């Protein structure tokens, strides 16, 4: 009479452990990639907010005739250091129209915004 074995064999344990390890690797890799992508987007979002606020400040100064020529400026935001270049050009085609170029850069990325404003 044959005795029937109950339970797992060694090979079944190894196969199940391999499947579990592969699943954990896939999940941890996806979490790491999403974390790094989130950090990259946060930096770009901060740069975009700096550019927008710089444009709004320059627009306010031009509209209220407090026109000051800003060539470059450094702004510290949290732990990151961004370089903000603002170029203001008076348009020759339109009366009292100014073109504003703002470039925010760090060691990896540049964000450039352009806008126009009329002096009142």
Buried (B, 14 or more C-beta within 10 A) or exposed (E): EEEEEEEEEEEEEEEEEEEEEEEEEEEEEEEEEEEEEEEEEEBBEBBEEBBBEBBEEBBEBBBEEEBEEBEEEEEEBEEEEBBBBBBBEEEEEEEEBBBBBBBBBBEEEEBEBEBEBEBE
